[in-house]
Amino acid sequence: MNIPVGIIAEDKSDVDVIDVIIGKSTTARYSTKSFVGNGCGRIRNKCREWAQNLCERGCRLLILVHDLDTNSERELRRALEQALGHSPTQQSIIVIPVREIEAWLLSDHNAIRAALNLRRAVKKIPNPESIARPKEYLRDLVYRISEKKTTYLNTIHNAKIARASEVSNFRRCESFQPLEDFILKYLSGASRR
């Protein structure tokens, strides 16, 4: 049985990363439907409407993803919970990557090298969630290590890095754990890798 999962996120690359993570975290058959806010303000204004639409399109599960950026996690979560209201889907989760979802991608230095075909090794980052601007850090890292030959673009490279990553590395980011727990709980056939 195919399990429809709704994803609401700030941009398409976030949806792609979440889709890859689901695929790596479960053996269940699933499909995704999504809405993209193209920024955080639109998500807060439209998430309730989008959640209803996803529910009407058959989604039983809903994943709402919003980068923390420099916000307070508690205040952002409260604002998103209020904006979403009671989710019309059977189960839902609000996922707030610390700083940005790119911090999760920074947790697997080998995946960055493989996904972007870098010749030189990428150093392991001890605490990816401590990086103030992960997207810019990743951009600068790739540019430097490739000796100015490769330009990182989140719209192209985030999903590639996620596909090359090991889920176990994402676990180094505390903000990842609720998503993994949700996937393991609500997508049948789930198994840790």
N, C-alpha and C positions, 0 to 999 in steps of 0.2 A: 504494500500500500504506500502510495506517495503522500508524504506529509507536507502540506503547504505552509511555508514560513514567510511571514511578512517582515520586511526590514524597512525601517525609517532611519535615514542617516543624513549627515550634512552634505555629502557628495557621493558620486558614483563609485569612486575608488574605495570609500568606506564600505559600501554595499558589497563590492567585489571581495574585499578582505574578509568580511564576515562570512560570505558565502564559501570562500575557500576554507576558513576555519571550521565551519560546520562540516564540510566534506571530509576534513582531516580528523574530526572528532567523533564521527559516527559512521556506522555501516548502514544506517537507515536510508531508505530512498526518500528524497525530499525535493521540493522545488521552492524557488523564492519568487516573491513579488515585492516590489519596492516603491518607495517614494523618496525623492531626494530634495532636501531643502535648499541646496545651493547656499549654504550659510546657516548659522544657528538661529537667527531671528524667525525665519520662516517655519522652522521646525516647531517652535513653541506656539506659533499662531495656527498651524495647520495640523499638528499631530493627531488631535482628536478626530478630525474629519478624515484624515488619511487612514487612521486605525480602523475606523468604521468601514471605509471603502475596502481595505484589505480583508476585513472580516467578511464582508459581502462577497468578496471574490474567493472565499473559501479558506482563508488563512486561519488556522487554529492556534498558531503561535505568533507572537509579535516580539521583535527585537528593536528597541529604540536606542540608537547610538548617537551620543553627543559628546564631543571632546570637552574635557574640563577646561582647557586653556588656562587662564589665570583665575578662574572662578573658585569659590568655595564649593567643595563637593556637596556638602549638606544643602546649601542654598540652591545650587543648580538642580540637584535631585528633587528638592521640594517644588521648584518651579516647573520641572518637567512632569512630575506627578500631577500637579494641579492642571497643567495644560492638557495632559492625556486624559485625566479623569479616570473613571472606571473603564478599563480596557474592554472593548467588546469581544476580543478574542478569548479563547479558553484560558490561555496562559500568556503572560507578557513579562518582559524584563526591560529595565532601563540600564544601559551599559554606558559607563562614563570612563573612557580611557584617560588616565592621568596625562595631562598636557594635551597630547594628540595620539591618535591611533598609531602614528608612526613610531611611537615609543615601543609599542609591541614589536614592530618590525625590527627595530634596533636591537632587540633581545637575541637575535640570531645572526651573528656576524658572518657565519659561513654562508647563510642564505643570501645575504646581501652580495657577497662576492660571487656566488654562483648565478644569481638572477641577473646581475648586471655584467657578467663575464669579465670581472676584474682580474687582472694578472697578479696584483699584489694582495696580500692578506689584509683582512680587516680586523682590527683589534677588538677583542671582546669588551663590551661596555658593562662594567660592574652593576650599575643600577640605571637602566634605560629610562625609568620614570623620573629620574632626577635631572634629565636634560630639559632645559627651559623651553627650547623651541625644536622639538624633534624633527619636524619636516625640514627646516632649514639646516639643522645639523646633518641630517642624512644627505641633503643636497650637497653641502660643502664637503662632506666626507667622500662621497662618490667622485666629485669633481677633483679633489686632491689626490685620491688614491689612483684614479685613472689617468693622472698627469694631464688633467684638463681636456681629456678626450671624450668623456661621457658626461652627459647632463642628465641628472635625475629628474624625472617628472612623475609626481605622485599618481597622476591619472594613468600612466602606462606601467610604472614599475612597482607600485604597491602590491598589486595582485601577483605579480611575478615573484616578489620577495616572499609573500605569504605562501605561495605554492612551493617554494624551495625550503621553507622553514619547517622545523620540527615543533609540534605543539608543546612539547616539554619545555622549550625555550620561552614560549609565551608565558608560561607559569612563573617566570621570574618577575613578571609584572603583576603586582597585586590586583590591579583593576581588571585583569583578564579573568581571574578565577570565577566571578559570578556568571560570566558568559559560558565558560566551560561547564560549570555546574548545571546551568539551565539546559544546555544541549544534552548533557548526559542524562538528565532527569526526564526530559520531555520528548526526546527523539528516540524511539525504540530501536534496539539493536546497537545502542551506543556502547562504545568501549574506549578506554584511555589508551593513547599511543605514546 
